[in-house]
Amino acid sequence: MDRNGSFAYTVPELQVAPEEDRVEADQILAQAKALRRRHRHALRGVDAGRVDLRPCKVPEVLGRARCGTLSVYEDRSARAGRRISLNIVVIPALRATAAEPVFWLEGGPGGAATLAAGPVSQNYLRSLRKDHDLVFVDERGAGKSNPLKCDDIGENPGNLDAYFGKLFPSQMIRACRQKLEKTADLRLYTTAIAMDDLDEVRDAIGYKRINLAGASYGTLAAQEYMRKYPERVRSAFLVGIVTPGFKLPLPFAQAAQNALDLLFQDCKADKACHDAFPNLKDEFYAVLSRFDGGALNVRIIDPATKQKRLVALERESYVEHLRALLYSTANARFVPFVVHRAFLNDFIPFGVEAVRVNLGGSSTARGLYFSVTCAEAIPFITEQDITAETRSTFVGDRRVRAHIAACSEWPRGDVPQSFTNPVKSEIPVIMYSGEADGSTPPWIAEAAVKLWPNGRQVIARHTGHQIDGPCTWDLMQAFFKTASVENFDSSCIEKAKRPPFATNRRDLEM
């Protein structure tokens, strides 16, 4: 898993294939070349309709892909005014008689689906390439589909004072809005509108029915698509469930607390971790108590100069960066060491990890993040919600309140409260949850799947907000081959183990 993710499952590095897989890859390439010679136009759908998809080379994708754009109205209801181009990548099936395609829906909001084409096609959905087109569409406002990117909203490590200061500074949010309003109506970048775009892409390419694979925010997008176009979907595999009533970022506090409590338990049960940090929980809360008097002046390594410098570290920034580390068990392994050193007044390891794991990475379109959340989530959060969801958590209420304040600077799209109603459907679906997910906790999917009679929840132990192992990939591929939860074997998740905890500086990527 790439550790520079936003609210999303981010793209893992391409795995080095074992010898048998490399042989298979050679065979696939040979087969693809033969098919192209015999069937220049046989790849179903990709040359049909209104999309001009041309051969292109996509990083980390074996063989040729097809790339193109589809022009749509920004204001779909008016069908007039500005048009935007939706960026599309299709990795065609290797057989001429392809089955229903799989559309990948990326997280965020603000992640670019097309940037995931390599890892998704080579890892997550590898075996499906033989019979299924794999389709990646950058949502309006993300990737290369009129991206709504902010210059900086306090998430650029090049500005350490803002990076470790108050969350979402109003002047920075305002500057981003003023910049983006020149090229976009920020009220028209919501999930429902984006799913209308997606269905237009489906129709333009020529697909009758599709499968959906989505992660994090992509699972919300998938549910909205299935609510609007149920007859168009064969099946869906969703990882890290966000529901229409999720009210992002409201559940973050409880999710992070759950991930932290599980980490305390697992560290205590692990001899090496417990020997190194026997008082981890006490040290964690002791550090938090030091913020009672305000920001702490701590030394951090400036990533630009590689030199130490003082910064004023706000409590809300400290816990937000720890929450980012708790997203996945791959990064949570560093938390005990980071906390222990902070307890000893050494914040250097914290600073290194906070810069490395940046929730607002450069590939994330934060303008889209706010257009979506300020219309679909923030208006429906009550004071009672905030109290109930953040009470007795280390994150507290500042993350929610900072987000609410940011939305006061942002245009609000027209989204009715009915949007937050849960989705009910008979479409076969797998809802995959990480037990230690510090972002989309398993109880969200547990409630949602009850309304899907052909659905099933899979909970993976020692797993967070991540898709970074062969077990998960195999489950996705096996499900799409049958599109049924009947006899679905998920036993491989029982073998999941938490990565070894870092217990010294040598274990850090410094």
C-alpha positions in Angstrom: 0.0 0.0 0.0 1.3 3.4 -0.9 1.5 5.3 2.3 0.8 8.7 0.9 -3.0 8.2 0.7 -5.9 10.5 1.2 -9.2 9.1 2.5 -8.8 6.2 0.3 -7.1 2.9 -0.4 -4.1 4.1 -2.2 -2.1 2.3 -4.9 0.4 -0.3 -3.7 3.7 -0.7 -5.5 3.7 -3.3 -8.3 4.5 -6.7 -6.9 7.5 -8.6 -8.2 5.9 -11.6 -9.9 7.2 -15.1 -9.2 8.7 -17.1 -12.1 5.4 -18.9 -12.9 3.6 -15.5 -13.1 6.3 -14.1 -15.4 5.8 -17.1 -17.7 2.0 -16.4 -17.5 2.6 -12.8 -18.3 4.7 -13.7 -21.4 1.9 -16.0 -22.5 -0.7 -13.3 -22.0 1.3 -10.8 -24.1 1.8 -13.4 -26.8 -2.0 -14.2 -26.8 -2.8 -10.5 -26.9 -0.6 -9.9 -29.9 -2.2 -12.9 -31.7 -5.7 -11.6 -30.9 -4.8 -8.2 -32.3 -3.6 -9.7 -35.5 -6.7 -11.8 -35.9 -9.3 -9.4 -34.5 -8.3 -5.8 -35.0 -11.8 -4.7 -33.8 -12.9 -7.7 -31.8 -12.3 -6.2 -28.3 -16.0 -5.8 -27.4 -17.1 -2.3 -26.7 -13.9 -0.3 -26.7 -14.3 1.0 -30.3 -18.1 1.3 -30.1 -20.2 4.3 -29.1 -19.1 7.9 -28.7 -15.7 7.5 -27.0 -12.6 7.7 -29.2 -10.3 5.2 -27.4 -6.9 4.9 -28.9 -4.0 2.6 -28.1 -1.8 3.9 -25.3 0.8 2.7 -22.9 -0.1 2.8 -19.2 2.7 2.5 -16.6 2.9 -0.9 -15.0 0.3 -2.4 -17.4 1.4 -5.4 -19.5 0.5 -4.8 -23.2 -1.5 -2.0 -24.7 -4.4 -0.2 -23.1 -6.9 2.2 -24.7 -7.1 5.8 -23.6 -9.5 8.6 -24.4 -12.0 11.1 -23.1 -15.7 11.7 -23.1 -17.1 15.3 -23.1 -20.0 15.9 -20.8 -21.8 19.0 -19.6 -20.6 20.3 -16.2 -24.2 21.2 -15.5 -26.0 17.9 -16.5 -29.4 19.2 -15.7 -29.2 22.3 -17.8 -27.4 20.5 -20.6 -25.8 23.8 -21.5 -22.7 25.8 -20.7 -19.2 24.5 -19.8 -18.2 21.0 -20.9 -15.6 18.9 -19.2 -13.6 15.9 -20.4 -13.7 12.7 -18.5 -10.4 10.8 -18.6 -10.8 7.1 -19.4 -8.4 4.1 -19.5 -9.6 0.7 -20.7 -7.5 -2.4 -20.4 -9.2 -4.7 -22.9 -9.9 -8.3 -22.2 -7.5 -10.7 -23.9 -10.2 -12.8 -25.3 -12.5 -11.6 -28.1 -15.7 -12.7 -26.4 -15.3 -10.8 -23.2 -17.6 -11.0 -20.1 -19.0 -8.0 -18.3 -16.3 -5.4 -17.6 -15.1 -4.4 -14.2 -15.1 -0.6 -13.4 -12.7 0.5 -10.7 -13.9 3.3 -8.4 -11.2 5.1 -6.5 -11.2 6.6 -3.0 -10.9 10.1 -1.8 -13.0 11.9 -2.6 -10.3 13.2 -4.9 -8.4 10.1 -5.9 -7.7 9.4 -9.6 -8.9 6.0 -10.8 -6.6 6.0 -13.8 -3.5 6.2 -11.6 -4.6 2.8 -10.1 -4.7 1.1 -13.5 -1.3 -0.6 -13.2 -1.7 -2.1 -9.7 -5.3 -2.9 -10.1 -4.8 -4.8 -13.3 -1.6 -6.5 -12.3 -2.5 -7.3 -8.7 -6.1 -6.8 -7.5 -7.9 -8.1 -10.7 -5.0 -9.8 -12.4 -6.7 -13.0 -13.5 -9.8 -11.2 -14.7 -7.9 -9.6 -17.6 -8.4 -12.7 -19.7 -12.2 -12.3 -19.9 -13.1 -8.9 -18.6 -12.3 -5.4 -19.8 -11.0 -3.3 -16.8 -12.2 0.3 -16.9 -10.9 3.3 -15.1 -12.6 6.7 -15.2 -11.4 9.7 -13.4 -14.4 11.2 -11.6 -15.2 14.8 -12.5 -12.9 16.9 -10.4 -10.2 14.3 -10.0 -7.2 13.0 -12.0 -7.4 14.5 -15.5 -11.2 15.1 -15.5 -11.1 18.9 -14.8 -9.1 18.3 -11.5 -10.0 20.5 -8.5 -6.6 20.7 -6.9 -5.7 23.2 -4.2 -2.2 24.7 -4.0 -2.0 24.2 -0.3 -4.5 23.9 2.5 -2.0 23.2 5.3 -1.0 19.7 3.9 2.2 20.6 2.1 5.3 19.5 4.1 7.2 22.3 2.3 5.4 24.6 4.7 6.1 22.9 8.1 4.5 25.6 10.2 1.1 25.1 8.4 1.6 21.4 8.2 1.9 21.0 11.9 -0.5 23.9 12.7 -4.3 24.2 12.8 -6.3 22.0 10.5 -7.7 23.5 7.3 -6.8 27.2 7.8 -9.7 29.3 6.6 -7.5 31.6 4.5 -6.0 28.7 2.6 -9.4 27.1 2.0 -10.7 30.5 0.8 -7.7 30.9 -1.6 -8.3 27.4 -3.0 -12.0 28.1 -3.6 -11.2 31.4 -5.3 -8.7 29.7 -7.6 -11.0 26.8 -8.6 -14.1 28.9 -9.1 -12.4 30.4 -12.2 -12.7 27.0 -14.0 -15.5 25.1 -12.3 -18.9 25.5 -10.7 -17.9 23.8 -7.4 -21.6 23.0 -6.6 -21.7 20.6 -9.5 -19.1 18.1 -8.3 -21.1 15.6 -6.2 -21.3 11.8 -6.1 -24.7 11.6 -7.7 -23.7 13.7 -10.7 -20.5 11.8 -11.0 -22.4 8.5 -11.2 -24.5 10.0 -14.0 -21.3 10.7 -15.8 -20.1 7.1 -15.2 -23.3 5.7 -16.7 -22.8 7.9 -19.7 -19.3 6.5 -20.1 -20.7 3.0 -19.8 -23.3 3.7 -22.5 -20.9 5.5 -24.8 -18.4 2.6 -24.8 -21.2 0.2 -25.4 -21.4 -2.0 -22.2 -24.9 -3.3 -21.2 -23.9 -4.4 -17.7 -20.9 -3.9 -15.6 -19.2 -5.1 -12.4 -18.1 -2.5 -9.8 -14.9 -2.7 -7.6 -14.4 0.2 -5.2 -12.4 1.2 -2.2 -13.2 3.7 0.5 -15.1 6.6 -1.0 -15.3 4.5 -4.1 -17.6 2.2 -2.2 -20.0 5.1 -1.6 -19.8 6.0 -5.3 -20.6 2.4 -6.2 -23.6 2.3 -3.9 -25.0 5.5 -5.4 -24.5 4.0 -8.9 -26.3 0.9 -7.9 -29.1 2.9 -6.3 -29.6 4.9 -9.5 -28.8 2.2 -12.1 -29.5 -1.2 -10.5 -30.3 -2.9 -13.9 -26.8 -2.0 -15.1 -24.8 -3.8 -12.4 -24.0 -7.5 -12.3 -22.1 -7.5 -9.0 -19.8 -5.4 -6.7 -16.8 -6.0 -4.5 -16.4 -3.1 -2.0 -13.5 -2.6 0.4 -13.5 -0.2 3.3 -17.2 0.7 3.3 -18.5 4.3 3.2 -22.3 4.5 3.2 -24.4 7.5 2.1 -25.1 8.2 5.8 -21.4 8.0 6.8 -21.2 11.8 7.3 -17.5 12.0 6.7 -15.5 12.8 8.8 -17.8 12.0 11.7 -16.8 8.3 12.2 -13.1 9.0 12.0 -12.7 9.5 15.8 -14.3 6.2 16.8 -12.5 4.3 14.0 -9.1 5.6 15.0 -9.8 4.9 18.7 -10.7 1.3 17.8 -7.6 0.9 15.7 -5.5 2.4 18.6 -7.1 0.1 21.2 -6.4 -2.9 19.0 -2.8 -1.8 18.6 -2.4 -1.5 22.4 -3.7 -5.1 22.7 -1.5 -6.5 20.0 1.7 -4.7 21.2 1.0 -6.0 24.7 0.7 -9.6 23.3 3.8 -9.2 21.2 7.0 -9.9 23.2 9.3 -7.7 21.3 6.8 -4.8 21.3 5.9 -5.2 25.0 9.5 -5.5 26.1 10.4 -2.3 24.2 7.3 -0.3 25.3 5.8 -1.8 28.5 4.0 1.4 29.3 2.8 2.3 25.8 -0.8 3.2 26.7 0.2 5.4 29.6 2.9 7.1 27.6 0.4 7.8 24.7 -2.0 9.7 27.0 0.8 11.4 28.9 2.0 13.0 25.6 -1.6 14.1 24.9 -1.9 15.8 28.3 1.1 18.0 27.5 -1.1 19.8 24.9 -3.5 20.9 27.6 -1.6 24.2 27.7 -1.6 24.7 24.0 0.8 23.9 21.1 4.2 22.3 21.9 7.4 23.7 20.5 9.2 20.6 19.1 12.1 19.8 16.9 11.3 18.4 13.5 13.6 17.5 10.5 12.7 19.9 7.7 12.4 17.6 4.6 13.7 20.4 2.3 16.9 21.2 4.3 17.3 17.9 6.2 18.1 20.0 9.2 16.3 20.1 12.6 14.1 23.1 13.3 11.5 24.2 15.8 7.8 24.1 15.0 4.7 24.8 17.0 2.9 21.5 17.0 -0.9 21.8 17.6 -2.7 19.0 19.3 -5.2 18.6 16.5 -2.3 18.2 14.0 -0.5 15.7 16.2 -3.5 13.4 16.6 -4.5 13.8 12.9 -1.0 12.6 11.8 -1.3 9.7 14.3 -4.7 8.9 12.9 -3.1 8.7 9.4 -0.6 6.2 10.7 -3.4 4.1 12.1 -5.1 3.9 8.7 -3.3 0.7 7.8 -1.4 -1.9 9.8 1.5 -1.3 7.5 1.9 2.1 9.0 0.5 1.5 12.4 3.6 -0.7 13.1 5.5 2.6 13.6 3.2 4.1 16.2 4.6 2.5 19.4 8.1 3.7 18.6 6.9 7.2 17.6 4.8 7.6 20.7 7.6 6.3 23.0 10.1 8.8 21.5 7.6 11.6 21.9 7.1 10.7 25.5 10.9 11.2 25.9 10.5 14.6 24.2 11.9 13.4 20.9 9.5 14.3 18.1 11.9 13.6 15.3 10.5 10.1 14.5 7.0 11.6 14.6 7.9 14.3 12.2 9.5 11.9 9.8 6.5 9.6 9.7 4.0 12.5 9.5 5.8 13.8 6.4 6.0 10.4 4.9 2.3 9.6 5.4 0.5 12.6 4.0 -3.3 12.4 3.8 -3.4 15.3 1.4 -0.8 13.9 -1.0 -0.2 15.8 -4.3 -2.3 13.3 -6.3 -5.4 14.1 -4.3 -7.9 16.7 -5.6 -8.8 18.4 -2.3 -11.2 20.7 -4.0 -13.3 17.7 -5.0 -13.0 16.4 -1.5 -14.7 19.6 -0.2 -17.3 19.8 -3.0 -18.4 16.3 -2.1 -18.3 16.4 1.6 -19.6 19.9 2.1 -22.7 19.0 0.1 -23.3 15.4 1.1 -22.1 15.0 4.7 -21.4 18.2 6.7 -24.9 19.7 6.4 -26.4 16.6 8.1 -24.1 16.5 11.1 -25.7 17.7 14.3 -24.2 18.8 17.6 -25.5 15.7 19.1 -23.7 13.6 16.5 -20.4 15.3 17.2 -20.7 14.7 21.0 -21.8 11.1 20.6 -19.1 10.2 18.0 -16.1 11.9 19.4 -16.6 11.6 23.2 -13.7 9.7 24.9 -11.6 9.4 21.8 -8.0 10.6 21.4 -9.0 12.4 18.1 -11.7 14.4 19.8 -14.0 16.8 18.0 -11.5 19.2 16.4 -11.2 17.2 13.1 -15.0 17.4 12.6 -15.2 21.1 13.7 -12.3 22.1 11.4 -14.0 20.4 8.5 -17.3 22.1 9.3 -15.5 25.5 9.4 -13.8 24.7 6.0 -17.2 24.0 4.5 -18.4 27.4 5.6 -15.9 28.8 3.0 -17.1 26.4 0.2 -20.0 26.5 -2.2 -22.6 23.8 -1.3 -24.1 21.6 -4.0 -27.8 20.8 -4.0 -28.0 17.4 -2.2 -31.3 16.4 -0.4 -31.2 14.7 3.0 -32.6 11.6 1.3 -29.2 11.1 -0.2 -28.1 9.8 3.3 -30.7 7.0 3.3 -29.1 3.6 3.2 -29.0 1.7 -0.1 -31.1 -1.4 -0.5 -30.4 -3.8 -3.3 -30.5 -7.4 -4.4 -27.3 -7.1 -6.4 -24.6 -9.6 -5.2 -22.1 -7.7 -3.2 -19.1 -8.4 -0.9 -18.4 -5.8 1.7 -14.8 -6.2 2.9 -13.7 -4.6 6.2 -10.4 -4.4 8.0 -10.8 -5.1 11.7 -8.3 -2.4 12.5 -9.4 0.1 9.9 -8.7 3.5 11.3 -11.0 5.2 8.8 -13.9 3.1 7.8 -14.6 0.8 10.7 -16.2 -2.6 10.3 -19.4 -1.7 12.0 -20.4 0.5 9.1 -20.5 -2.4 6.7 -22.1 -4.6 9.3 -25.1 -2.3 9.4 -25.2 -1.7 5.6 -25.0 -5.3 4.5 -28.2 -6.2 6.3 -30.1 -4.4 3.5 -28.4 -6.5 0.8 -30.0 -10.0 0.8 -27.4 -11.2 -1.7 -24.6 -9.5 0.2 -22.0 -10.7 2.7 -19.5 -8.9 4.9 -15.9 -10.2 5.3 -13.9 -8.9 8.2 -10.2 -9.4 8.1 -8.2 -9.5 11.3 -5.0 -7.5 11.7 -6.0 -5.5 8.6 -6.7 -1.8 8.2 -7.7 0.6 5.4 -5.7 -1.3 2.8 -5.7 -3.7 -0.1 -2.2 -5.0 0.0 -2.1 -8.7 -0.1 -2.8 -11.7 -2.3 -5.6 -12.9 -0.1 -7.7 -9.8 -0.8 -6.8 -9.9 -4.4 -7.8 -13.6 -4.8 -11.1 -12.9 -3.1 -12.0 -10.1 -5.5 -11.1 -12.2 -8.5 -12.9 -15.3 -7.3 -16.1 -13.3 -6.5 -16.3 -11.6 -9.9 -16.0 -15.0 -11.7 -19.2 -16.2 -10.0 -20.9 -13.0 -8.9 -22.4 -15.0 -6.0 -21.9 -15.1 -2.2 -23.0 -18.7 -2.2 -20.1 -20.9 -1.1 -17.8 -17.9 -1.1 -14.6 -19.1 0.6 -12.9 -16.3 2.5 -10.9 -18.5 4.8 -7.6 -17.0 3.7 -8.2 -14.0 5.8 -7.7 -16.1 8.9 -4.0 -16.2 8.2 -3.6 -12.5 8.3 -0.9 -11.2 10.7 0.0 -7.7 11.8 3.4 -6.6 10.4 6.2 -6.7 13.1 6.2 -3.6 15.2 9.1 -1.1 14.8 11.1 -1.1 18.1 14.1 1.1 17.2 15.3 3.7 14.8 16.7 1.2 12.4 13.2 0.0 11.7 12.0 3.4 10.6 12.3 4.6 7.0 14.2 7.7 7.9 
